[in-house]
Amino acid sequence: MKAQNNISDVPSKDLDVIKYSIKKKVSQQLPYLPDIIEEMLFMQGRIAWNYYWTLLDLSTDGSARPKMKIEVTVKLKKEFHQFCSDVQHVFSCSVQVTEDFYHPRVIVKKKSSPKK
């Protein structure tokens, strides 16, 4: 089954778990902000990045465990541009839902160099 480039085609219960898993992996590849800024954001319960999602492919192959290809564009919020020159990153993610629903298999690859 081919998706219409809309991540909302995925059931919402699956979507939250998948997004969390992808954000966790992607955040390890993003540049760090100064410690004082990271601490401030942590104390406020905020993050410095906006995530934009595009579902490129959804295949079920007759099983209850879908395979997905998702493109994630991560942009640094404008208020933090002064601390980091790399303001946009694009990642290609492959997701396979496993038997353990809360731990999908996620592979993240950086797709493009950062925009400045």
N, C-alpha and C positions, 0 to 999 in steps of 0.2 A: 504494500500500500504506500503510495507516494503522498507526502503531505503537501499542503498548499503554502509552504513557507510561513507557517503560523504556529508558534509554540503553544498557543492556546488549544490546539488540537489534541494535546496530550492531557489525560485526566489530571485534574488539579492535585489529587493526592500523590500522584507520581511526580508531578512537576516540582513541588516543594523540595522533595528529597533529592531530585536530580540537580536542581539549581544550587542547593546547598553543597552537594558534592563537587560540582564544577567550580563554584566560587572558592572553595577550600583549596583546590588544586591550582586555580588561576592566580589566586592571591600570593602564592609562593613564587610566582614568576614576575610579579609587578615590582617596580622600584620602591624602595623605602623612602618615607618622608623623615625629616628630622625627628629625633626622639620626643622632643617637647610637643610636637604636633601630633604624633602617634598617641602619646599619653593623653593629650587633651581630647582627642577623638574617642579614645577608649572610655574615658570618664563620662563623656556625653552620650555614649552609646551610638556613635555615628561612624561612618566610613568615608574615606576621601574619594572613592571611585563610584561611578555610575555604570551599571551593567545593562547592555542591550542584547537581546536574544533573538536569534533567527533559526528556526527549525529547517534544516536543509533536506533531511530525509528521515522518514519513519517507516521501518519495515517490521512487520510482525511475523512473517513467515509461518502463520498458523499457530504460533506458540503464544503463551501468556507473557513471555518476556521479550518486549520489543527492543530493537536496536535503533539508535538515533544518531544522526550527525547534526550537531548544533554549532553554529558560529556565534561566538561571543565577542562583542566589541566593548571594551572597557575604557571609559574616559575619565580623566581626572577632573574633579569639580573645579570650576574657575577660581574659587577662593584659594586654591592650593597651587595654582600654576607657578607662583613665585618660588616654590620650594622644589620643583621638579620640571625638567625640560621635556620629558617624555609624557605627553598628555593623552595619547591614545594608543591602545594595543588591540590587536585582533587575534583571536585564538580559534582554532578548529578543534572541536571536541567530539569524540566517539563515546557513546554511552551504551552499555549493555546492562539491562536490569537482570539481576541474579536471583537465586532462590532466596537469599537474604535481602528482602526488599529495601532495607535501610542502608545497604552498602552496595550500590551499583558499581560496576566496573567502568571507570572513567579514564580515558586517554586524552591528554591535552597537548596540543602542538601549537607553537606560536606561528601564526600565519603571515603577519606582515610586520615590517619594522615600524617603530613608533613615529607618529607625526609630531612635529614640534611646533 
